[in-house]
Amino acid sequence: SLTNSMEKSQIGYSASAERGRDAYLFAHSTTLECAIDNKCIPCLYKIFPEGKDDPLLKSLESVSSWRIKNRMKFPTNVRPEMCPRTKPHATMEGSCGMYLPTSSYAVQDENASNEAASKMSILTLGDGDFSFSLSLANQLLGDDSVQLTATSHESLRSVLTTYKPHAESTLANLRKLGATVLHEVDATQIALTTELHKPSSKERATPKMKHFDVVIWNFPCLSLPAGADGQAKELEANRELLTLFFKNVHAFLRKGTGEVHISHKTVEPFSWWGIKQLAKDSGFDFAYAVIFDRCNFPGYTNRKALDRKSFPCNDAQTYVFVPTPKKADATSDTSDTSPTKSTPEADVASATAQQVTPAAARTRLPLLLQNYVLVSMNDKAIANKIVSFLIETYPNTERDEPKHKKQKM
């Protein structure tokens, strides 16, 4: 297949790719395979949500030997349920590559035991019916290398009432898998949640915050009336919401490994939020983005505010941010962030360390490359394959033929 020929080691950052949706955009290999091998239109629109006018498509065409012009007709989008991976009994491959633990990034957290410091610690925020957290738990909590804390903004009573009949069993399964479940957690005031404080001691009168390697907030929005989904009229309020979150979450990130993952729709009016700029203004660097594919999180259903109804998210991306280094840290040698032992993971990390953006180099990017392909890159071979596939699969059969001059009688 096409995706098998895409070398995942080819991950050089391309400044010209800025013309695309993101200069550093990944897609899960199963998303690409479904779009290409299955000719899946919903997955095609996950990669190119704006169809023929998508900036990523224009970026790929600009470095390709092929020119689309009027040679292809972008197919009309169809309902997400048309993806074969959503059919009953379909096998869904999990997407836990973004959240796998790795000792190469383990940093000893002060006042934490060696056992706790060696574990991957994940915090999910605003998970309405907890189905995303349960999907992560099913994929990651098979051993003791991961700690998951799942939270909702709503109270337990509200969760059970709104998302019945499955909410009770979802929460029970989370606890059975070893996850910590908390309610009424305000993402803009995480410090008020006492359960997220470390136990106090005689030596430490002021309680310290627990630290996490990854803090995840999918589709953040204001606490709106039931059924609302955060449109243009709430723009400034939602921007303020995220600004408060970014400023408060610093204290909960583990030094040296902490990442913030925000999943968000990318078309208007949601693109007006300017999340990357809000993060930058609050002391975070943008590392990379990942095309959000709900099929890679089996069992997950994204919900509207206080409502069992879902909403389309085929245009969404997950933005990954890391804290901006302080001046002293930025000038220091960061070579110790890469593994020192010769392992497959270490080899990938070593090969990528010289090519990635500085922010991406401070993430679990080597693990990401095991299951993901960088699609926004200035690589002519890959651009040729994607563009030629589109032309061959979706030809424009109605394109205008050259007009011949009329012969004089």
Buried (B, 14 or more C-beta within 10 A) or exposed (E): EBBEEBEBEEBBBBEEBEBBBBBBBBBBBBBBBBBBEEBBBBBBBBBBBBEBEBBBBBBBBBBBEBEBEEBBBBBEBEEBEEBEBBEEEEEBBBBBBBBBBBEBBBBEBEEBEEEBBBBBBBBBBBBBBBBBBBBBBBBBBEEEBBBBBBBBBBEBEBBBEBBEEBBEEBBEBBEEBBBBBBBEBBBBEBBEBEEBBBEEEEEEEEBBBBBBBBBBBBBBBEEBEEEBBBEEEBBEEBBEBBBBBBBBBBEBBBEBBBBBBBBBBBEEEBEEBEBBEBBBEBBBBBBBBBBBBBBBBBBBBBBBBBBBEEEBBBBBBBBBBBBBBEEEEEEEEBEEBBBEEEEEBBEBBBEBBEEBBEBBBBBBBBBBBEBBBBBBBBBEEBBBBBBBBBBEEBEBEEEEEEEEEEEEE
